Amino acid sequence: MINIDRLNDLPDHVIHKVLSFLYLKQAIQTCVLSKRWRFPWTSLPCLKFDSYRPQ
């Protein structure tokens, strides 16, 4: 079986676009997905600091 890692194959601009829809806390939590996702949240042009309350 072939192991396809689609998340790590995404270009930086797509990762930034995905993270831009998240609150800051959620964006930081994506760093556990893989080494590739460890630091992209630090270079986001716009961060949402609104309080996030999961339901």
Helices and strands as residue ranges (DSSP letters): H 12-20, H 24-29, G 30-32, G 35-37, G 40-43
